[in-house]
């Protein structure tokens, strides 16, 4: 029997597995992810490309297409397990209760229809509204993201990259959902446009109260806006905690490496070091700790012992350095 979700949570992801079917067998891109989200919370999900962040996001939103599919786990959202819902029931929740902002607005928006027409189609697919109501709501959401409603008549190619992303966010707000999941929405923008879009998302969140799961490879960018940070490596959560804590004192060597790989907007100038090597082939992840071949502080046992997600203060980290047994030995010696 499935455990009902905690009423204080908006979202509960339990032991989620997403696999890609390949000719050589299933490849788990997301390997047993657990997370919870409170109403109105902003969770940043960071990691390099190929670590399973976007696949996890699509698994949560039930937007995976073959060869990828959720093979185990539960995704509880507002009292319903999304994994067990029919396409029809999911469709009733999508846009109205949770919406998705994709990486590239140019791919997500239809190039042959105006922005207004696309907003109208989205509203009509999920609610009965008159043409006047649709026009008024479409203009409202565009204004919310700082775009003149005159652009309801514009085609996507007539808008700048930043405006297109903002139009996508406006579309996600049509029904004022409780949760918006965002997959690298700023990655195609220059640094100034990225920051301005992030500030706008944060301000909208403050005004409207929705929760956000924001996937990015840029830890430094999201860390100024998120409440908590989740760091993913090789399909697993390797660190999860309050943003400030993870940023100021990362508990996992991978989080530390990520932080050193991006310039900080604030703070002193320092040399960027990065992390040598690349994330592993998820079809054949390394034994023991999946990060051990790249870890600068790996110990001998890291190649054989698989770390759990251990408590580190109020955060959690998947590293043997924080294993309770290892810590007590340290204290005793
Ligand atoms: Fe590095 Fe070992 Fe910790 Fe893995 S378990 S992150 S290899 S120290």
Boltz pocket constraint, residues with backbone or C-beta under 6 A from the ligand:
constraints:
  - pocket:
      binder: B
      contacts: [[A, 252], [A, 253], [A, 254], [A, 289], [A, 290], [A, 291], [A, 292], [A, 293], [A, 295], [A, 296], [A, 297], [A, 298], [A, 299], [A, 302], [A, 305], [A, 307], [A, 318], [A, 319], [A, 320], [A, 321]]
      max_distance: 6.0
